[in-house]
């Protein structure tokens, strides 16, 4: 079946496994630092500032990382980044009771720097391991694997915190990073057409953002995701919901954090079997609007089960958005720019996630936790309406490969 064609590739299997393991490490680290910081400070602002710490490296290094992905060995870059993530895990595990806000923030800064370089390198490898006709299948299975890791990571982290304490989670995420490193090392990529390596100047580094600016449909899709997640993300505040509102503790926190991934994984499997989505632009807009509605439902939930269900649907809608957006970026971008454009996409994602975390923390401190999440869901729906009205190219996007992308793939 066409839905499983990409899974027959040995290289794609290793790329998929490396991404799943890296995401597993990332999610476990996210849960444990959120728990440790809130237990130490009981401060929504300290939780929100986790996003501020992690947005600094993408802002500083994204364009350089994209240049590196287009001009240097992508596989070796990914191996190096996972080495850094593993070392951070061992450091935090060994720190024991001396872990504090400063050390955790410093380690998050190092991990965010590694991820700033990993994202464009790993994303740009995709069309080196699968054929263009299998791209949607590959992106969907990557989404499935990523979301399954997002299910497993928080749940496992919550159980480990309750059983053995935070140190066990840091060790587990370090070993996941080492396993991801091994999968990257086993990749055997198809050779790329070698291009000259011009000096790393501002023009070369900035070519990705110029390409995105020229491709208005890509710009609209990335902007939609950035603003929607900036306003609509409630994940940062889950420790508050788990402990003070829903009263479900560390184990419940893990399952609440995993709920969006359950929904996203299910939808990714459906999309892998469905194939190319018709009227993709309109579907994308409706999916992001649905994400906003589910966010409001979560904020107003009075029981853990209703909250879980609403978070599940945020994952369903987000999965549609992710698959369509990544398909758009991959099919519209030539290979010699794929690293730099992936870096721009990564910067948009990082800004939405991390600045969204900052916004959530400060809004919760100012408005209160529940009102701030309700406001965020409403703002997401307003963003969808605005971008849908302004971007004709996105409304009419049919998910058909651009001629130049077919030519170079």
Secondary structure, DSSP 8 states (H G I E B T S, - for coil): -GGGTGGG-HHHHHHHHHHHHHHHHHHHHHHHHHHHHHHHH--HHHHHHHHHHHHHHHHHHHHHHHHHHHHS-HHHHHHHHHHHHHHHHHHHHHHGGG--HHHHHHHHHHHHHHHHHHHHHHHHTHHHHS-GGGHHHHHHHHHHHHHHHHHHHHHHHHHHHHHH-HHHHHHHHHHHHHHHHHHHHT---------------HHHHTHHHHHHHH-HHHHHHHHHHHHHHHHH--GGGHHHIIIIIS--HHHHHHHHHHHHHHHHHHHHHHHHHH-S-TTHHHHHHHHHHHHHHHHHHHHH--SHHHHHHHHHHHHHHHHHHHHHHHHHHHHHS-HHHHHHHHHHHHHHHHIIIIIHHHHHHHHHHHH-HHHHHHHHHHHHHHHHHHHHHH-HHHHT------HHHHHH-
